[in-house]
Amino acid sequence: MRISVPTIINSSGAPRRTISPGAAVERIAEFLAPGKATLLTGAGVSVASGIRAYRGKDGRYMNPNYKLRSYLGYPSVRDALPNTSHYAIAALQYASYLPRLVTQNVDGLHHKAIAHLWEPDHIRKQILRTPRNPPLHCKRGHVVPRDAFVDNLEKTGSKLRTNPDGDVDLEGVSYTDFVVPECPQCTLDGQQSSFHKPELIFFGESIPSRIKDRSFHDIEQSERVFVLGTTLATYSAFRLVKHALELRKPVMLLNVGPTRADELPGVEKLEISSSLVLRDVVRAILGSRASQDSAIVHLLQSGIHQPPAPDHEIVSRNT
C-alpha cells in the first residue's frame, strides 16, 4: 500500500511577513485575553525540547530509514523535557485562558508541564491527544509495552553503538541487519509474529471517532482558536481550522514557515517562534498575577531551550 505524506506547497510565492517580538506579544495577548480559546498545537512546539519537527530541511520526512531511526530516537523523545513554550501554555491553562488544548504530538510534554498542578483525570479532560508512550500490538492483538519492546529490540542485537543526534546518516550501519523481535505471547502460543504496531495514528489511517468528535466539540465550545507550531498539512488538523472559520470564530496561527492555512481568509498568521514570545504573552495577559501567584511564577521560570542542531552541523562534528 502506498501512503502519500502530506506536504506544504507555498503556491502564492509571497515573501514571509515577519513580525517583531514586541508587536507579536501585544497582538497575541490581545487575541487571548478574552479567554475561552482552544489551542491546537503541532510538532513545532516541541522543537526547543530537542525533538525535530516533521517538515523542513531538517525534518523527519527527510529520513528514509524511519523505523530503525525511530527506535534509536525513542529514548530521547521519551525522556524529553518541556520547553519554555510548554510551560507558558501551562500557565495560560492554569489561569483558565486556554480551557481546551488539542495536540497532534505524542511526546507528552504538555502533560509534563502541568502535571504537578493538575490531577491526571483533569489533564485528560483539558488536553486531547493520543497516548504518550503507547503500547504496541502484534497482528494477533497481544499488547507489548513500548519500553519492554525496546528492551527486546536491544536483546536481538539490533542495539547500535552509535547514539545519533537527529536524522543523520549512521556510518557503518546495515539497515538490513535490523531485527524486529517476535511477540512474546505469540512465541509462548507456538506462533510467529514480528509485526507490531503502536497505538498511534499513522498516515493513511482514520482518526478514531471519539477523538474526532471530541476535537470538533472543543472547537465548537470555544470563542476563538489559537494554532501553534503546525503546518496543518494533515487534514485532521486542517479541518479543525476550517470548522472554526465556518463557525465564524477568530483564528490566529503562529508558525515559522508556510502552512496549509496561509491562503484561508479569516486566518491571522504571525511568522515568529513561540519560544520568543509566549512567556511575555502570559505576563501581558495576567499582569501582577504573573509575579504574585507562586504557581504562575514557577511555570514562567521553567523550561529548557535546546533545539536540535542542524544536520550539517552534526555531520561536520562526526567527520
ChimeraX commands (.cxc) that place a marker at each C-alpha (Angstrom):
marker #1 position 0.00,0.00,0.00 radius 0.5
marker #1 position 1.32,3.41,-0.95 radius 0.5
marker #1 position 0.88,6.20,1.59 radius 0.5
marker #1 position 1.20,9.80,0.45 radius 0.5
marker #1 position 2.90,12.01,3.03 radius 0.5
marker #1 position 1.20,15.43,3.21 radius 0.5
marker #1 position 3.39,18.32,2.14 radius 0.5
marker #1 position 3.06,22.09,2.05 radius 0.5
marker #1 position 3.37,23.99,-1.20 radius 0.5
marker #1 position 3.90,27.72,-0.94 radius 0.5
marker #1 position 1.84,28.43,-4.03 radius 0.5
marker #1 position 1.48,32.16,-3.57 radius 0.5
marker #1 position 5.21,32.84,-3.78 radius 0.5
marker #1 position 4.66,35.80,-1.48 radius 0.5
marker #1 position 7.51,36.73,0.86 radius 0.5
marker #1 position 7.16,35.80,4.51 radius 0.5
marker #1 position 5.83,38.62,6.65 radius 0.5
marker #1 position 7.76,38.56,9.89 radius 0.5
marker #1 position 6.78,40.47,13.00 radius 0.5
marker #1 position 8.85,41.83,15.86 radius 0.5
marker #1 position 8.62,40.01,19.21 radius 0.5
marker #1 position 7.15,43.08,20.89 radius 0.5
marker #1 position 4.42,43.50,18.30 radius 0.5
marker #1 position 3.68,39.77,18.37 radius 0.5
marker #1 position 3.33,39.74,22.16 radius 0.5
marker #1 position 0.90,42.64,22.03 radius 0.5
marker #1 position -1.23,41.07,19.31 radius 0.5
marker #1 position -1.31,37.56,20.82 radius 0.5
marker #1 position -2.17,38.92,24.26 radius 0.5
marker #1 position -5.00,40.94,22.75 radius 0.5
marker #1 position -6.27,37.82,20.97 radius 0.5
marker #1 position -6.14,35.53,24.02 radius 0.5
marker #1 position -7.16,37.99,26.75 radius 0.5
marker #1 position -10.92,37.38,26.38 radius 0.5
marker #1 position -10.32,33.70,27.27 radius 0.5
marker #1 position -12.39,30.71,26.12 radius 0.5
marker #1 position -9.81,29.81,23.48 radius 0.5
marker #1 position -9.00,26.36,22.14 radius 0.5
marker #1 position -5.32,25.76,21.41 radius 0.5
marker #1 position -4.20,23.46,18.59 radius 0.5
marker #1 position -0.52,22.51,18.67 radius 0.5
marker #1 position 1.86,20.61,16.42 radius 0.5
marker #1 position 5.43,19.38,16.31 radius 0.5
marker #1 position 6.90,22.86,16.09 radius 0.5
marker #1 position 6.08,23.48,19.75 radius 0.5
marker #1 position 8.48,20.71,20.83 radius 0.5
marker #1 position 11.49,21.67,18.69 radius 0.5
marker #1 position 13.04,23.63,21.59 radius 0.5
marker #1 position 12.86,20.39,23.61 radius 0.5
marker #1 position 15.25,18.76,21.15 radius 0.5
marker #1 position 12.57,16.95,19.12 radius 0.5
marker #1 position 12.67,17.59,15.40 radius 0.5
marker #1 position 9.59,18.75,13.55 radius 0.5
marker #1 position 8.32,16.66,10.64 radius 0.5
marker #1 position 8.74,19.10,7.80 radius 0.5
marker #1 position 11.50,21.44,6.70 radius 0.5
marker #1 position 15.03,20.81,5.52 radius 0.5
marker #1 position 15.98,19.08,8.80 radius 0.5
marker #1 position 12.59,17.47,9.42 radius 0.5
marker #1 position 11.96,13.79,9.90 radius 0.5
marker #1 position 10.45,13.36,6.45 radius 0.5
marker #1 position 13.97,13.72,5.07 radius 0.5
marker #1 position 14.67,10.40,6.83 radius 0.5
marker #1 position 14.48,7.32,4.54 radius 0.5
marker #1 position 15.05,4.79,7.33 radius 0.5
marker #1 position 12.31,5.88,9.71 radius 0.5
marker #1 position 11.72,2.58,11.52 radius 0.5
marker #1 position 15.29,1.99,12.64 radius 0.5
marker #1 position 15.91,5.61,13.50 radius 0.5
marker #1 position 12.59,5.81,15.28 radius 0.5
marker #1 position 13.85,3.02,17.54 radius 0.5
marker #1 position 17.13,4.82,18.08 radius 0.5
marker #1 position 15.42,8.12,18.74 radius 0.5
marker #1 position 12.70,6.82,21.06 radius 0.5
marker #1 position 14.62,7.23,24.35 radius 0.5
marker #1 position 15.38,10.88,23.61 radius 0.5
marker #1 position 11.70,11.59,22.92 radius 0.5
marker #1 position 10.56,9.60,25.94 radius 0.5
marker #1 position 12.96,11.48,28.21 radius 0.5
marker #1 position 12.48,14.93,26.64 radius 0.5
marker #1 position 11.67,17.84,28.94 radius 0.5
marker #1 position 9.10,20.60,28.38 radius 0.5
marker #1 position 10.46,23.82,26.96 radius 0.5
marker #1 position 9.51,27.39,27.78 radius 0.5
marker #1 position 6.55,27.31,25.38 radius 0.5
marker #1 position 5.05,24.25,27.09 radius 0.5
marker #1 position 5.27,25.95,30.48 radius 0.5
marker #1 position 3.87,29.24,29.17 radius 0.5
marker #1 position 0.95,27.33,27.70 radius 0.5
marker #1 position 0.53,25.54,31.04 radius 0.5
marker #1 position 0.37,28.92,32.78 radius 0.5
marker #1 position -2.44,30.04,30.47 radius 0.5
marker #1 position -4.23,26.74,31.06 radius 0.5
marker #1 position -3.84,27.08,34.82 radius 0.5
marker #1 position -5.19,30.65,34.63 radius 0.5
marker #1 position -8.19,29.40,32.56 radius 0.5
marker #1 position -7.35,31.34,29.40 radius 0.5
marker #1 position -6.85,28.12,27.42 radius 0.5
marker #1 position -9.51,25.74,28.76 radius 0.5
marker #1 position -9.08,23.32,25.85 radius 0.5
marker #1 position -5.96,22.01,24.14 radius 0.5
marker #1 position -5.86,19.70,21.13 radius 0.5
marker #1 position -2.37,18.46,20.27 radius 0.5
marker #1 position -1.09,16.38,17.39 radius 0.5
marker #1 position 2.00,15.50,19.42 radius 0.5
marker #1 position 2.62,12.21,21.23 radius 0.5
marker #1 position 5.61,13.39,23.28 radius 0.5
marker #1 position 3.52,14.10,26.38 radius 0.5
marker #1 position 5.27,17.41,27.05 radius 0.5
marker #1 position 2.08,19.40,27.54 radius 0.5
marker #1 position 1.17,16.93,30.26 radius 0.5
marker #1 position 4.59,17.05,31.86 radius 0.5
marker #1 position 4.45,20.83,32.08 radius 0.5
marker #1 position 1.29,20.91,34.17 radius 0.5
marker #1 position 1.30,17.50,35.88 radius 0.5
marker #1 position 2.44,18.99,39.21 radius 0.5
marker #1 position -0.63,21.25,39.32 radius 0.5
marker #1 position -3.45,19.09,37.96 radius 0.5
marker #1 position -4.66,15.57,38.67 radius 0.5
marker #1 position -4.43,13.09,35.76 radius 0.5
marker #1 position -8.21,12.98,35.29 radius 0.5
marker #1 position -8.36,16.76,34.99 radius 0.5
marker #1 position -5.49,16.76,32.50 radius 0.5
marker #1 position -7.33,14.22,30.34 radius 0.5
marker #1 position -10.38,16.47,30.33 radius 0.5
marker #1 position -8.38,19.53,29.31 radius 0.5
marker #1 position -5.90,18.07,26.81 radius 0.5
marker #1 position -6.90,15.94,23.84 radius 0.5
marker #1 position -4.11,13.83,22.38 radius 0.5
marker #1 position -3.12,10.28,21.57 radius 0.5
marker #1 position -1.49,8.28,24.40 radius 0.5
marker #1 position 2.09,9.01,25.40 radius 0.5
marker #1 position 4.45,6.01,25.12 radius 0.5
marker #1 position 1.61,3.96,23.63 radius 0.5
marker #1 position 1.88,0.17,23.78 radius 0.5
marker #1 position 2.29,-1.95,20.67 radius 0.5
marker #1 position 0.00,-4.67,19.37 radius 0.5
marker #1 position 1.04,-7.68,17.36 radius 0.5
marker #1 position -1.18,-8.80,14.49 radius 0.5
marker #1 position -2.93,-11.27,16.83 radius 0.5
marker #1 position -3.84,-8.49,19.25 radius 0.5
marker #1 position -1.34,-9.11,22.06 radius 0.5
marker #1 position -0.20,-5.97,23.87 radius 0.5
marker #1 position 3.51,-5.24,24.38 radius 0.5
marker #1 position 4.52,-2.16,26.46 radius 0.5
marker #1 position 6.71,0.23,24.47 radius 0.5
marker #1 position 9.63,0.14,26.91 radius 0.5
marker #1 position 9.54,-3.67,27.00 radius 0.5
marker #1 position 9.53,-3.74,23.20 radius 0.5
marker #1 position 12.62,-1.51,23.07 radius 0.5
marker #1 position 14.34,-3.79,25.59 radius 0.5
marker #1 position 13.54,-6.78,23.38 radius 0.5
marker #1 position 14.94,-4.94,20.37 radius 0.5
marker #1 position 18.21,-4.49,22.20 radius 0.5
marker #1 position 18.29,-8.20,23.06 radius 0.5
marker #1 position 18.01,-9.13,19.38 radius 0.5
marker #1 position 21.37,-7.46,18.79 radius 0.5
marker #1 position 19.83,-4.50,16.99 radius 0.5
marker #1 position 21.19,-2.02,19.50 radius 0.5
marker #1 position 23.83,0.13,17.84 radius 0.5
marker #1 position 26.92,1.61,19.39 radius 0.5
marker #1 position 26.25,4.98,17.86 radius 0.5
marker #1 position 23.85,7.35,19.64 radius 0.5
marker #1 position 22.77,9.65,16.81 radius 0.5
marker #1 position 21.54,13.16,17.40 radius 0.5
marker #1 position 18.72,13.59,14.93 radius 0.5
marker #1 position 18.35,12.13,11.48 radius 0.5
marker #1 position 21.95,11.99,10.32 radius 0.5
marker #1 position 23.40,9.11,8.33 radius 0.5
marker #1 position 24.70,6.30,10.52 radius 0.5
marker #1 position 28.02,5.31,9.04 radius 0.5
marker #1 position 28.82,1.62,9.08 radius 0.5
marker #1 position 25.23,0.60,9.90 radius 0.5
marker #1 position 23.48,-2.04,7.83 radius 0.5
marker #1 position 19.76,-1.35,7.94 radius 0.5
marker #1 position 19.07,-4.85,6.62 radius 0.5
marker #1 position 20.52,-6.27,9.86 radius 0.5
marker #1 position 17.83,-4.59,11.96 radius 0.5
marker #1 position 15.88,-7.42,13.63 radius 0.5
marker #1 position 12.32,-6.97,14.89 radius 0.5
marker #1 position 11.66,-9.34,17.83 radius 0.5
marker #1 position 8.84,-11.85,17.91 radius 0.5
marker #1 position 5.79,-11.17,20.06 radius 0.5
marker #1 position 6.49,-12.89,23.43 radius 0.5
marker #1 position 2.92,-14.15,23.84 radius 0.5
marker #1 position 2.77,-15.47,20.28 radius 0.5
marker #1 position 6.02,-17.34,20.92 radius 0.5
marker #1 position 4.51,-18.92,24.04 radius 0.5
marker #1 position 1.50,-19.93,21.94 radius 0.5
marker #1 position 3.72,-21.55,19.34 radius 0.5
marker #1 position 3.05,-18.83,16.78 radius 0.5
marker #1 position 5.35,-16.45,14.93 radius 0.5
marker #1 position 4.57,-12.74,14.79 radius 0.5
marker #1 position 7.14,-9.99,14.38 radius 0.5
marker #1 position 4.59,-7.50,13.05 radius 0.5
marker #1 position 3.97,-4.78,15.65 radius 0.5
marker #1 position 2.07,-1.53,15.53 radius 0.5
marker #1 position 1.82,1.14,18.25 radius 0.5
marker #1 position -1.48,2.72,19.27 radius 0.5
marker #1 position -0.77,5.73,17.09 radius 0.5
marker #1 position -2.50,7.13,14.04 radius 0.5
marker #1 position -0.30,6.58,11.00 radius 0.5
marker #1 position -0.56,8.47,7.72 radius 0.5
marker #1 position -3.37,6.98,5.67 radius 0.5
marker #1 position -5.32,5.86,8.74 radius 0.5
marker #1 position -8.54,7.38,10.02 radius 0.5
marker #1 position -8.75,9.11,13.38 radius 0.5
marker #1 position -10.98,7.23,15.84 radius 0.5
marker #1 position -14.47,8.71,16.00 radius 0.5
marker #1 position -14.21,9.56,19.69 radius 0.5
marker #1 position -11.11,11.71,19.08 radius 0.5
marker #1 position -12.57,13.37,16.00 radius 0.5
marker #1 position -15.84,14.15,17.78 radius 0.5
marker #1 position -14.05,15.48,20.85 radius 0.5
marker #1 position -11.82,17.76,18.76 radius 0.5
marker #1 position -14.80,19.21,16.90 radius 0.5
marker #1 position -16.60,19.70,20.20 radius 0.5
marker #1 position -13.62,21.59,21.61 radius 0.5
marker #1 position -13.66,23.92,18.60 radius 0.5
marker #1 position -17.42,24.45,18.89 radius 0.5
marker #1 position -17.25,25.24,22.61 radius 0.5
marker #1 position -14.53,27.86,22.16 radius 0.5
marker #1 position -14.87,31.50,21.19 radius 0.5
marker #1 position -11.56,31.61,19.33 radius 0.5
marker #1 position -8.85,29.21,18.10 radius 0.5
marker #1 position -5.11,29.65,18.58 radius 0.5
marker #1 position -2.93,27.44,16.35 radius 0.5
marker #1 position 0.70,26.94,17.34 radius 0.5
marker #1 position 3.68,25.23,15.70 radius 0.5
marker #1 position 1.97,23.27,12.93 radius 0.5
marker #1 position 1.84,23.43,9.15 radius 0.5
marker #1 position -1.67,21.91,9.22 radius 0.5
marker #1 position -0.53,19.58,6.44 radius 0.5
marker #1 position -2.60,16.70,7.79 radius 0.5
marker #1 position -6.28,17.13,7.03 radius 0.5
marker #1 position -7.32,16.08,10.54 radius 0.5
marker #1 position -5.79,19.31,11.87 radius 0.5
marker #1 position -6.62,21.48,8.86 radius 0.5
marker #1 position -10.31,20.64,9.03 radius 0.5
marker #1 position -10.47,21.89,12.63 radius 0.5
marker #1 position -9.33,25.31,11.42 radius 0.5
marker #1 position -11.83,25.17,8.56 radius 0.5
marker #1 position -14.57,24.21,11.02 radius 0.5
marker #1 position -13.70,27.17,13.24 radius 0.5
marker #1 position -13.88,29.51,10.24 radius 0.5
marker #1 position -17.21,28.05,9.18 radius 0.5
marker #1 position -18.49,28.89,12.67 radius 0.5
marker #1 position -17.08,32.42,12.23 radius 0.5
marker #1 position -14.62,32.06,15.07 radius 0.5
marker #1 position -11.41,34.13,15.05 radius 0.5
marker #1 position -8.32,32.05,14.22 radius 0.5
marker #1 position -4.73,33.06,14.92 radius 0.5
marker #1 position -1.83,30.96,13.60 radius 0.5
marker #1 position 1.70,31.18,14.98 radius 0.5
marker #1 position 4.24,29.28,12.88 radius 0.5
marker #1 position 7.60,29.74,11.17 radius 0.5
marker #1 position 7.31,28.80,7.51 radius 0.5
marker #1 position 4.41,28.11,5.13 radius 0.5
marker #1 position 1.25,26.35,6.27 radius 0.5
marker #1 position -1.80,24.89,4.63 radius 0.5
marker #1 position -3.94,27.71,6.03 radius 0.5
marker #1 position -1.88,30.61,4.69 radius 0.5
marker #1 position -4.38,31.34,1.92 radius 0.5
marker #1 position -7.53,30.95,4.02 radius 0.5
marker #1 position -9.47,34.19,4.56 radius 0.5
marker #1 position -10.02,34.78,8.26 radius 0.5
marker #1 position -6.74,33.28,9.48 radius 0.5
marker #1 position -4.36,35.77,11.08 radius 0.5
marker #1 position -0.83,34.42,10.78 radius 0.5
marker #1 position 2.19,35.59,12.76 radius 0.5
marker #1 position 5.57,34.41,11.46 radius 0.5
marker #1 position 7.53,34.02,14.69 radius 0.5
marker #1 position 8.71,31.27,17.04 radius 0.5
marker #1 position 6.58,30.68,20.12 radius 0.5
marker #1 position 9.69,30.47,22.30 radius 0.5
marker #1 position 10.39,34.14,21.62 radius 0.5
marker #1 position 7.05,35.46,22.81 radius 0.5
marker #1 position 4.83,33.17,24.89 radius 0.5
marker #1 position 6.32,33.94,28.30 radius 0.5
marker #1 position 5.83,37.66,27.71 radius 0.5
marker #1 position 2.32,36.98,26.43 radius 0.5
marker #1 position 1.48,35.37,29.78 radius 0.5
marker #1 position 2.88,38.36,31.66 radius 0.5
marker #1 position 0.95,40.78,29.45 radius 0.5
marker #1 position -2.34,38.94,29.99 radius 0.5
marker #1 position -2.01,38.17,33.70 radius 0.5
marker #1 position -0.42,41.42,34.82 radius 0.5
marker #1 position 0.53,41.42,38.51 radius 0.5
marker #1 position -0.68,37.83,38.93 radius 0.5
marker #1 position 2.26,36.68,36.83 radius 0.5
marker #1 position 4.61,37.81,39.60 radius 0.5
marker #1 position 2.40,37.14,42.65 radius 0.5
marker #1 position 0.89,33.71,42.02 radius 0.5
marker #1 position 3.58,31.20,43.04 radius 0.5
marker #1 position 2.33,28.57,40.59 radius 0.5
marker #1 position 2.49,31.00,37.68 radius 0.5
marker #1 position 5.90,32.26,38.77 radius 0.5
marker #1 position 7.24,28.69,38.82 radius 0.5
marker #1 position 5.83,27.94,35.37 radius 0.5
marker #1 position 7.35,31.08,33.87 radius 0.5
marker #1 position 10.74,30.21,35.34 radius 0.5
marker #1 position 10.66,26.65,33.98 radius 0.5
marker #1 position 11.50,25.10,30.65 radius 0.5
marker #1 position 14.52,24.23,28.57 radius 0.5
marker #1 position 15.61,25.67,25.24 radius 0.5
marker #1 position 17.67,23.02,23.47 radius 0.5
marker #1 position 16.64,22.79,19.81 radius 0.5
marker #1 position 18.36,20.04,17.81 radius 0.5
marker #1 position 21.39,21.08,15.82 radius 0.5
marker #1 position 21.00,21.31,12.04 radius 0.5
marker #1 position 22.09,18.19,10.21 radius 0.5
marker #1 position 25.05,19.90,8.53 radius 0.5
marker #1 position 26.49,20.77,11.95 radius 0.5
marker #1 position 26.05,17.19,13.16 radius 0.5
marker #1 position 27.72,15.81,10.05 radius 0.5
marker #1 position 30.67,18.20,10.44 radius 0.5
marker #1 position 31.14,17.11,14.07 radius 0.5
marker #1 position 31.22,13.46,13.03 radius 0.5
marker #1 position 33.77,13.92,10.24 radius 0.5
marker link #1:1,2 radius 0.2
marker link #1:2,3 radius 0.2
marker link #1:3,4 radius 0.2
marker link #1:4,5 radius 0.2
marker link #1:5,6 radius 0.2
marker link #1:6,7 radius 0.2
marker link #1:7,8 radius 0.2
marker link #1:8,9 radius 0.2
marker link #1:9,10 radius 0.2
marker link #1:10,11 radius 0.2
marker link #1:11,12 radius 0.2
marker link #1:12,13 radius 0.2
marker link #1:13,14 radius 0.2
marker link #1:14,15 radius 0.2
marker link #1:15,16 radius 0.2
marker link #1:16,17 radius 0.2
marker link #1:17,18 radius 0.2
marker link #1:18,19 radius 0.2
marker link #1:19,20 radius 0.2
marker link #1:20,21 radius 0.2
marker link #1:21,22 radius 0.2
marker link #1:22,23 radius 0.2
marker link #1:23,24 radius 0.2
marker link #1:24,25 radius 0.2
marker link #1:25,26 radius 0.2
marker link #1:26,27 radius 0.2
marker link #1:27,28 radius 0.2
marker link #1:28,29 radius 0.2
marker link #1:29,30 radius 0.2
marker link #1:30,31 radius 0.2
marker link #1:31,32 radius 0.2
marker link #1:32,33 radius 0.2
marker link #1:33,34 radius 0.2
marker link #1:34,35 radius 0.2
marker link #1:35,36 radius 0.2
marker link #1:36,37 radius 0.2
marker link #1:37,38 radius 0.2
marker link #1:38,39 radius 0.2
marker link #1:39,40 radius 0.2
marker link #1:40,41 radius 0.2
marker link #1:41,42 radius 0.2
marker link #1:42,43 radius 0.2
marker link #1:43,44 radius 0.2
marker link #1:44,45 radius 0.2
marker link #1:45,46 radius 0.2
marker link #1:46,47 radius 0.2
marker link #1:47,48 radius 0.2
marker link #1:48,49 radius 0.2
marker link #1:49,50 radius 0.2
marker link #1:50,51 radius 0.2
marker link #1:51,52 radius 0.2
marker link #1:52,53 radius 0.2
marker link #1:53,54 radius 0.2
marker link #1:54,55 radius 0.2
marker link #1:55,56 radius 0.2
marker link #1:56,57 radius 0.2
marker link #1:57,58 radius 0.2
marker link #1:58,59 radius 0.2
marker link #1:59,60 radius 0.2
marker link #1:60,61 radius 0.2
marker link #1:61,62 radius 0.2
marker link #1:62,63 radius 0.2
marker link #1:63,64 radius 0.2
marker link #1:64,65 radius 0.2
marker link #1:65,66 radius 0.2
marker link #1:66,67 radius 0.2
marker link #1:67,68 radius 0.2
marker link #1:68,69 radius 0.2
marker link #1:69,70 radius 0.2
marker link #1:70,71 radius 0.2
marker link #1:71,72 radius 0.2
marker link #1:72,73 radius 0.2
marker link #1:73,74 radius 0.2
marker link #1:74,75 radius 0.2
marker link #1:75,76 radius 0.2
marker link #1:76,77 radius 0.2
marker link #1:77,78 radius 0.2
marker link #1:78,79 radius 0.2
marker link #1:79,80 radius 0.2
marker link #1:80,81 radius 0.2
marker link #1:81,82 radius 0.2
marker link #1:82,83 radius 0.2
marker link #1:83,84 radius 0.2
marker link #1:84,85 radius 0.2
marker link #1:85,86 radius 0.2
marker link #1:86,87 radius 0.2
marker link #1:87,88 radius 0.2
marker link #1:88,89 radius 0.2
marker link #1:89,90 radius 0.2
marker link #1:90,91 radius 0.2
marker link #1:91,92 radius 0.2
marker link #1:92,93 radius 0.2
marker link #1:93,94 radius 0.2
marker link #1:94,95 radius 0.2
marker link #1:95,96 radius 0.2
marker link #1:96,97 radius 0.2
marker link #1:97,98 radius 0.2
marker link #1:98,99 radius 0.2
marker link #1:99,100 radius 0.2
marker link #1:100,101 radius 0.2
marker link #1:101,102 radius 0.2
marker link #1:102,103 radius 0.2
marker link #1:103,104 radius 0.2
marker link #1:104,105 radius 0.2
marker link #1:105,106 radius 0.2
marker link #1:106,107 radius 0.2
marker link #1:107,108 radius 0.2
marker link #1:108,109 radius 0.2
marker link #1:109,110 radius 0.2
marker link #1:110,111 radius 0.2
marker link #1:111,112 radius 0.2
marker link #1:112,113 radius 0.2
marker link #1:113,114 radius 0.2
marker link #1:114,115 radius 0.2
marker link #1:115,116 radius 0.2
marker link #1:116,117 radius 0.2
marker link #1:117,118 radius 0.2
marker link #1:118,119 radius 0.2
marker link #1:119,120 radius 0.2
marker link #1:120,121 radius 0.2
marker link #1:121,122 radius 0.2
marker link #1:122,123 radius 0.2
marker link #1:123,124 radius 0.2
marker link #1:124,125 radius 0.2
marker link #1:125,126 radius 0.2
marker link #1:126,127 radius 0.2
marker link #1:127,128 radius 0.2
marker link #1:128,129 radius 0.2
marker link #1:129,130 radius 0.2
marker link #1:130,131 radius 0.2
marker link #1:131,132 radius 0.2
marker link #1:132,133 radius 0.2
marker link #1:133,134 radius 0.2
marker link #1:134,135 radius 0.2
marker link #1:135,136 radius 0.2
marker link #1:136,137 radius 0.2
marker link #1:137,138 radius 0.2
marker link #1:138,139 radius 0.2
marker link #1:139,140 radius 0.2
marker link #1:140,141 radius 0.2
marker link #1:141,142 radius 0.2
marker link #1:142,143 radius 0.2
marker link #1:143,144 radius 0.2
marker link #1:144,145 radius 0.2
marker link #1:145,146 radius 0.2
marker link #1:146,147 radius 0.2
marker link #1:147,148 radius 0.2
marker link #1:148,149 radius 0.2
marker link #1:149,150 radius 0.2
marker link #1:150,151 radius 0.2
marker link #1:151,152 radius 0.2
marker link #1:152,153 radius 0.2
marker link #1:153,154 radius 0.2
marker link #1:154,155 radius 0.2
marker link #1:155,156 radius 0.2
marker link #1:156,157 radius 0.2
marker link #1:157,158 radius 0.2
marker link #1:158,159 radius 0.2
marker link #1:159,160 radius 0.2
marker link #1:160,161 radius 0.2
marker link #1:161,162 radius 0.2
marker link #1:162,163 radius 0.2
marker link #1:163,164 radius 0.2
marker link #1:164,165 radius 0.2
marker link #1:165,166 radius 0.2
marker link #1:166,167 radius 0.2
marker link #1:167,168 radius 0.2
marker link #1:168,169 radius 0.2
marker link #1:169,170 radius 0.2
marker link #1:170,171 radius 0.2
marker link #1:171,172 radius 0.2
marker link #1:172,173 radius 0.2
marker link #1:173,174 radius 0.2
marker link #1:174,175 radius 0.2
marker link #1:175,176 radius 0.2
marker link #1:176,177 radius 0.2
marker link #1:177,178 radius 0.2
marker link #1:178,179 radius 0.2
marker link #1:179,180 radius 0.2
marker link #1:180,181 radius 0.2
marker link #1:181,182 radius 0.2
marker link #1:182,183 radius 0.2
marker link #1:183,184 radius 0.2
marker link #1:184,185 radius 0.2
marker link #1:185,186 radius 0.2
marker link #1:186,187 radius 0.2
marker link #1:187,188 radius 0.2
marker link #1:188,189 radius 0.2
marker link #1:189,190 radius 0.2
marker link #1:190,191 radius 0.2
marker link #1:191,192 radius 0.2
marker link #1:192,193 radius 0.2
marker link #1:193,194 radius 0.2
marker link #1:194,195 radius 0.2
marker link #1:195,196 radius 0.2
marker link #1:196,197 radius 0.2
marker link #1:197,198 radius 0.2
marker link #1:198,199 radius 0.2
marker link #1:199,200 radius 0.2
marker link #1:200,201 radius 0.2
marker link #1:201,202 radius 0.2
marker link #1:202,203 radius 0.2
marker link #1:203,204 radius 0.2
marker link #1:204,205 radius 0.2
marker link #1:205,206 radius 0.2
marker link #1:206,207 radius 0.2
marker link #1:207,208 radius 0.2
marker link #1:208,209 radius 0.2
marker link #1:209,210 radius 0.2
marker link #1:210,211 radius 0.2
marker link #1:211,212 radius 0.2
marker link #1:212,213 radius 0.2
marker link #1:213,214 radius 0.2
marker link #1:214,215 radius 0.2
marker link #1:215,216 radius 0.2
marker link #1:216,217 radius 0.2
marker link #1:217,218 radius 0.2
marker link #1:218,219 radius 0.2
marker link #1:219,220 radius 0.2
marker link #1:220,221 radius 0.2
marker link #1:221,222 radius 0.2
marker link #1:222,223 radius 0.2
marker link #1:223,224 radius 0.2
marker link #1:224,225 radius 0.2
marker link #1:225,226 radius 0.2
marker link #1:226,227 radius 0.2
marker link #1:227,228 radius 0.2
marker link #1:228,229 radius 0.2
marker link #1:229,230 radius 0.2
marker link #1:230,231 radius 0.2
marker link #1:231,232 radius 0.2
marker link #1:232,233 radius 0.2
marker link #1:233,234 radius 0.2
marker link #1:234,235 radius 0.2
marker link #1:235,236 radius 0.2
marker link #1:236,237 radius 0.2
marker link #1:237,238 radius 0.2
marker link #1:238,239 radius 0.2
marker link #1:239,240 radius 0.2
marker link #1:240,241 radius 0.2
marker link #1:241,242 radius 0.2
marker link #1:242,243 radius 0.2
marker link #1:243,244 radius 0.2
marker link #1:244,245 radius 0.2
marker link #1:245,246 radius 0.2
marker link #1:246,247 radius 0.2
marker link #1:247,248 radius 0.2
marker link #1:248,249 radius 0.2
marker link #1:249,250 radius 0.2
marker link #1:250,251 radius 0.2
marker link #1:251,252 radius 0.2
marker link #1:252,253 radius 0.2
marker link #1:253,254 radius 0.2
marker link #1:254,255 radius 0.2
marker link #1:255,256 radius 0.2
marker link #1:256,257 radius 0.2
marker link #1:257,258 radius 0.2
marker link #1:258,259 radius 0.2
marker link #1:259,260 radius 0.2
marker link #1:260,261 radius 0.2
marker link #1:261,262 radius 0.2
marker link #1:262,263 radius 0.2
marker link #1:263,264 radius 0.2
marker link #1:264,265 radius 0.2
marker link #1:265,266 radius 0.2
marker link #1:266,267 radius 0.2
marker link #1:267,268 radius 0.2
marker link #1:268,269 radius 0.2
marker link #1:269,270 radius 0.2
marker link #1:270,271 radius 0.2
marker link #1:271,272 radius 0.2
marker link #1:272,273 radius 0.2
marker link #1:273,274 radius 0.2
marker link #1:274,275 radius 0.2
marker link #1:275,276 radius 0.2
marker link #1:276,277 radius 0.2
marker link #1:277,278 radius 0.2
marker link #1:278,279 radius 0.2
marker link #1:279,280 radius 0.2
marker link #1:280,281 radius 0.2
marker link #1:281,282 radius 0.2
marker link #1:282,283 radius 0.2
marker link #1:283,284 radius 0.2
marker link #1:284,285 radius 0.2
marker link #1:285,286 radius 0.2
marker link #1:286,287 radius 0.2
marker link #1:287,288 radius 0.2
marker link #1:288,289 radius 0.2
marker link #1:289,290 radius 0.2
marker link #1:290,291 radius 0.2
marker link #1:291,292 radius 0.2
marker link #1:292,293 radius 0.2
marker link #1:293,294 radius 0.2
marker link #1:294,295 radius 0.2
marker link #1:295,296 radius 0.2
marker link #1:296,297 radius 0.2
marker link #1:297,298 radius 0.2
marker link #1:298,299 radius 0.2
marker link #1:299,300 radius 0.2
marker link #1:300,301 radius 0.2
marker link #1:301,302 radius 0.2
marker link #1:302,303 radius 0.2
marker link #1:303,304 radius 0.2
marker link #1:304,305 radius 0.2
marker link #1:305,306 radius 0.2
marker link #1:306,307 radius 0.2
marker link #1:307,308 radius 0.2
marker link #1:308,309 radius 0.2
marker link #1:309,310 radius 0.2
marker link #1:310,311 radius 0.2
marker link #1:311,312 radius 0.2
marker link #1:312,313 radius 0.2
marker link #1:313,314 radius 0.2
marker link #1:314,315 radius 0.2
marker link #1:315,316 radius 0.2
marker link #1:316,317 radius 0.2
marker link #1:317,318 radius 0.2
marker link #1:318,319 radius 0.2
view
